[in-house]
Amino acid sequence: MTIYRKNITTERRAWLKRYESETGFEPMCQKDIDSGEKNFYEAAHANVQWYESHTSEVHQSIQRNIPGEDEALEGK
């Protein structure tokens, strides 16, 4: 993972690494911190919100039209 932030605390660096490790996605909005557009909390929160939305959409997509669904319902 590339950490763009030039001056970052150990705690914040660890959070970025944990986010990537647990989600499989590189944290976004890091450049926004350096530009002053967002503070660390705002950037981290944007990542959490994006991941929540992404996983919800994926969950909804994969639960539709599962092959064999009719067979499973017949037994009920």
C-alpha positions in Angstrom: 0.0 0.0 0.0 1.2 3.5 -0.8 0.7 5.9 2.0 0.6 9.4 0.4 0.4 11.4 3.6 3.8 13.0 4.3 3.4 13.6 8.0 1.3 10.9 9.7 1.1 9.5 13.2 1.9 5.8 13.9 -1.7 5.3 15.0 -3.1 6.7 11.7 -0.6 4.8 9.6 -1.7 1.6 11.4 -5.4 2.4 10.7 -4.7 2.8 7.0 -2.8 -0.5 6.9 -5.6 -2.2 8.8 -8.3 -0.8 6.5 -6.4 -2.2 3.5 -5.7 -5.5 5.2 -9.4 -6.0 6.3 -11.1 -4.7 3.2 -8.7 -5.6 0.4 -8.9 -2.0 -0.9 -6.2 0.7 -0.7 -7.5 3.7 1.3 -8.8 6.5 -0.9 -8.7 10.2 -0.2 -5.2 10.3 1.2 -4.2 13.1 -1.2 -7.1 15.1 0.1 -5.5 15.1 3.5 -2.2 16.6 2.1 -4.1 19.2 0.1 -6.1 20.2 3.2 -9.4 19.3 1.5 -10.1 16.7 4.3 -8.7 16.0 7.7 -7.7 12.4 8.6 -11.0 11.6 10.2 -13.0 12.9 7.2 -10.9 10.8 4.8 -11.1 7.7 7.0 -14.9 8.1 7.4 -15.3 8.5 3.6 -13.4 5.2 3.2 -15.7 3.5 5.7 -18.8 4.8 4.0 -17.6 3.8 0.6 -16.8 0.3 1.8 -20.2 -0.1 3.5 -22.0 1.0 0.3 -19.8 -1.3 -1.9 -20.3 -4.4 0.3 -24.1 -3.7 0.5 -24.4 -3.5 -3.3 -22.3 -6.7 -3.7 -24.4 -8.5 -1.1 -27.6 -7.6 -2.8 -26.2 -8.6 -6.2 -24.9 -12.1 -5.2 -28.0 -13.1 -3.3 -30.3 -12.7 -6.3 -30.9 -15.6 -8.8 -28.9 -18.3 -7.0 -29.0 -21.4 -9.1 -31.1 -24.1 -7.4 -33.2 -21.6 -5.5 -36.4 -23.3 -6.8 -35.2 -26.7 -5.6 -34.5 -25.3 -2.2 -37.9 -23.8 -1.9 -39.7 -27.0 -2.9 -38.6 -28.7 0.3 -40.3 -26.0 2.5 
